[in-house]
């Protein structure tokens, strides 16, 4: 973790000590600190991957994601195949 990252975390903890994770994420997105476009991609990819882990066929899961997120199948496909660098890391 870089000094910048550590300092930002410390500053956010000092400024918003009582916010839930959801409220803190919303605040950071509103400030433009978190890239909302990448968050949308991450949400779609993870949602599809979870369906696949539970036995759904990938294409069916992608169609369901398009319905769930009210977006086009092409957008879901782009999220799944074009954005390879957006994922949850362990």
C-alpha positions in Angstrom: 0.0 0.0 0.0 1.4 3.4 -1.0 1.8 6.4 1.3 -1.0 8.1 -0.6 -3.4 5.2 -0.1 -2.6 5.0 3.6 -3.1 8.7 4.1 -6.4 8.7 2.2 -7.7 5.9 4.3 -6.6 7.7 7.5 -8.3 10.9 6.4 -11.5 9.2 5.4 -11.6 7.3 8.7 -11.1 10.6 10.6 -13.7 12.5 8.6 -16.4 9.8 8.5 -15.9 7.5 11.5 -19.6 6.5 11.9 -20.6 5.9 8.3 -21.6 2.4 7.2 -19.7 0.9 4.3 -22.6 1.6 2.0 -22.9 5.2 3.0 -19.1 5.7 2.8 -19.0 4.2 -0.7 -21.8 6.4 -1.8 -20.0 9.5 -0.4 -16.8 8.6 -2.1 -18.6 8.0 -5.4 -20.4 11.4 -5.0 -17.0 13.0 -4.5 -15.7 11.4 -7.6 -13.0 9.5 -5.7 -14.3 6.1 -6.8 -14.8 5.5 -10.5 -18.5 4.7 -10.7 -18.2 3.2 -14.2 -15.7 0.6 -13.0 -18.0 -0.1 -10.0 -20.9 -0.9 -12.5 -18.6 -3.2 -14.4 -17.5 -4.9 -11.2 -21.1 -5.3 -10.1 -22.2 -6.9 -13.4 -19.1 -9.2 -13.6 -19.5 -10.4 -10.0 -23.3 -11.0 -10.3 -22.8 -13.1 -13.4 -19.9 -15.0 -11.8 -22.0 -15.8 -8.8 -24.9 -17.2 -10.9 -22.4 -19.4 -12.8 -20.9 -20.6 -9.5 -24.4 -21.7 -8.6 -24.8 -23.8 -11.7 -26.3 -21.3 -14.2 -24.9 -21.4 -17.8 -22.8 -18.3 -18.5 -24.9 -17.0 -21.4 -28.1 -17.5 -19.4 -26.5 -15.7 -16.5 -25.5 -12.8 -18.8 -29.0 -12.5 -20.1 -30.4 -12.4 -16.6 -27.8 -9.8 -15.7 -29.0 -7.6 -18.6 -32.6 -7.9 -17.2 -31.5 -7.4 -13.6 -29.4 -4.3 -14.3 -31.8 -3.0 -16.9 -29.0 -2.7 -19.5 -28.3 -4.3 -22.9 -26.9 -7.8 -23.3 -24.1 -6.1 -25.2 -23.1 -4.1 -22.2 -23.0 -7.2 -20.0 -20.9 -9.0 -22.7 -18.5 -6.0 -22.8 -18.3 -6.1 -19.0 -17.5 -9.8 -19.0 -15.0 -10.0 -21.9 -13.6 -6.5 -22.5 -12.8 -5.3 -19.0 -10.4 -8.0 -17.8 -8.6 -5.8 -15.2 -11.8 -5.1 -13.2 -12.3 -7.8 -10.5 -12.5 -8.4 -6.8 -9.1 -9.4 -5.5 -8.6 -11.6 -2.5 
